[in-house]
Amino acid sequence: MNWSVPTIAGIQRLTAILAVIVALILLVMDSATAALSSLAGGILMMVNLYVLVIIGRALVGLAHSGGAGRIGVALAPFKLLLLSGVVYLLVTRARIDLLGFLFGSLTQLVAIFIETGRVSRPAGAPPPPAEKKLPEDLGV
C-alpha cells in the first residue's frame, strides 16, 4: 500500500466541493436557510484548518529559535476559543439552522477520510489479496 499523506489543499478543495453539494441537497430538500447554514459550517471548518496550518508553521519556526514551548501552549487553546466565539455569534446573531450548520461542519471530516483513502492507494491498483484462512479459522 502506498502510504501517501493527503495535502491540505486537497482536503480544502474536497471540503468546498462537499459543502456545495450538501448545500444544494439541503436547498432542494429543506430550505435556503439550511443551505446557507451548511455553507457557513463548511467555510468555518475550512478557515479553522487554514488557521491551524498557520499556527503549525509558526510553531515549527519558533521551535528552531527555542521559543515554541510557551507560545505553543497558548496558541492552540486561543484558536479553539476564537472558533467557539465565532460559532456562538453565528448561532445567536445570525440565527443559522443548526442541523444545516452541523452538516456543513461535517463535510471537512468526510473530506479528510475521502482524501486519505484516495491518496493511499494508486488509481487502478488491484485490491489487496485476501488473507488465506487456516482450517481452525473456518470452524472445521
C-alpha positions as CSV (number, residue, x, y, z in Angstrom):
1,M,0.0,0.0,0.0
2,N,1.2,3.5,-0.8
3,W,1.3,5.5,2.4
4,S,0.9,9.0,0.9
5,V,-0.3,11.8,3.1
6,P,-3.2,13.9,1.9
7,T,-2.4,17.6,1.3
8,I,-4.1,20.4,3.0
9,A,-5.0,21.9,-0.4
10,G,-6.6,18.6,-1.4
11,I,-8.7,18.4,1.8
12,Q,-9.7,22.1,1.4
13,R,-10.8,21.6,-2.2
14,L,-12.8,18.5,-1.4
15,T,-14.4,20.2,1.6
16,A,-15.5,23.1,-0.6
17,I,-17.0,20.6,-3.2
18,L,-18.8,18.6,-0.5
19,A,-20.1,21.8,1.2
20,V,-21.6,23.0,-2.0
21,I,-23.1,19.5,-2.7
22,V,-24.6,19.4,0.8
23,A,-25.9,22.9,0.5
24,L,-27.6,22.1,-2.8
25,I,-29.2,19.0,-1.3
26,L,-30.4,21.0,1.7
27,L,-31.7,23.7,-0.6
28,V,-33.8,21.2,-2.5
29,M,-34.9,19.1,0.5
30,D,-35.2,21.7,3.3
31,S,-34.7,25.4,2.9
32,A,-32.4,28.2,1.8
33,T,-31.6,28.9,5.5
34,A,-30.4,25.3,6.0
35,A,-28.3,25.5,2.7
36,L,-26.7,28.8,3.8
37,S,-26.0,27.4,7.2
38,S,-24.4,24.4,5.7
39,L,-22.1,26.7,3.6
40,A,-21.3,28.6,6.8
41,G,-20.3,25.4,8.6
42,G,-18.1,24.3,5.7
43,I,-16.4,27.7,5.3
44,L,-15.8,27.9,9.1
45,M,-14.1,24.4,9.1
46,M,-12.0,25.4,6.1
47,V,-10.9,28.6,7.9
48,N,-10.2,26.6,11.0
49,L,-7.9,24.2,9.1
50,Y,-6.2,27.1,7.4
51,V,-5.5,28.8,10.8
52,L,-4.3,25.5,12.2
53,V,-1.8,25.3,9.3
54,I,-0.6,28.8,10.0
55,I,-0.2,28.1,13.7
56,G,1.7,24.8,12.9
57,R,4.1,26.6,10.6
58,A,4.6,29.3,13.2
59,L,5.4,26.8,15.9
60,V,7.9,25.0,13.7
61,G,9.6,28.3,13.0
62,L,9.6,29.2,16.7
63,A,10.9,25.7,17.6
64,H,14.1,26.5,15.7
65,S,14.7,29.5,17.9
66,G,13.7,27.7,21.1
67,G,10.6,29.7,22.0
68,A,7.8,27.4,20.9
69,G,7.0,26.0,24.3
70,R,5.1,28.8,26.0
71,I,3.7,30.3,22.8
72,G,2.5,26.9,21.5
73,V,0.7,26.1,24.7
74,A,-1.3,29.4,24.3
75,L,-2.0,29.4,20.6
76,A,-4.0,26.2,20.3
77,P,-6.5,27.0,23.1
78,F,-6.7,30.6,21.8
79,K,-7.7,29.3,18.3
80,L,-10.3,27.0,19.9
81,L,-11.7,29.9,21.9
82,L,-11.8,32.1,18.8
83,L,-13.6,29.3,16.9
84,S,-16.1,28.8,19.7
85,G,-16.8,32.6,19.8
86,V,-17.5,32.6,16.0
87,V,-19.9,29.7,16.3
88,Y,-21.6,31.4,19.3
89,L,-22.0,34.6,17.3
90,L,-23.4,32.7,14.3
91,V,-25.9,30.8,16.4
92,T,-27.1,33.7,18.4
93,R,-26.9,36.6,16.0
94,A,-27.3,35.1,12.5
95,R,-30.0,32.6,13.6
96,I,-28.5,29.9,11.5
97,D,-30.1,26.5,11.0
98,L,-28.2,24.2,13.5
99,L,-28.7,21.0,11.5
100,G,-27.6,22.6,8.3
101,F,-24.6,24.0,10.1
102,L,-23.7,20.6,11.5
103,F,-23.9,19.0,8.1
104,G,-21.6,21.7,6.7
105,S,-19.2,21.3,9.5
106,L,-19.0,17.6,9.0
107,T,-18.0,18.0,5.3
108,Q,-14.4,18.5,6.3
109,L,-14.3,15.3,8.4
110,V,-15.7,13.4,5.4
111,A,-13.3,15.2,3.1
112,I,-10.3,14.1,5.2
113,F,-11.5,10.4,5.1
114,I,-12.1,10.5,1.3
115,E,-8.8,12.3,0.5
116,T,-6.8,9.9,2.8
117,G,-8.4,6.9,1.0
118,R,-7.8,8.5,-2.4
119,V,-4.1,9.1,-1.9
120,S,-3.3,5.9,0.0
121,R,-4.0,3.6,-3.0
122,P,-2.9,4.4,-6.5
123,A,-5.7,4.7,-9.1
124,G,-6.3,1.4,-10.9
125,A,-4.4,-0.6,-8.3
126,P,-5.9,-4.0,-7.6
127,P,-7.3,-4.6,-4.2
128,P,-5.0,-6.3,-1.7
129,P,-5.1,-10.1,-1.8
130,A,-7.5,-11.8,0.5
131,E,-5.9,-13.5,3.5
132,K,-5.7,-17.2,3.4
133,K,-7.8,-18.8,6.2
134,L,-6.5,-21.6,8.2
135,P,-8.8,-24.6,8.8
136,E,-9.0,-23.5,12.5
137,D,-10.4,-20.1,11.4
138,L,-13.2,-21.7,9.4
139,G,-14.6,-23.7,12.3
140,V,-13.6,-27.1,10.8
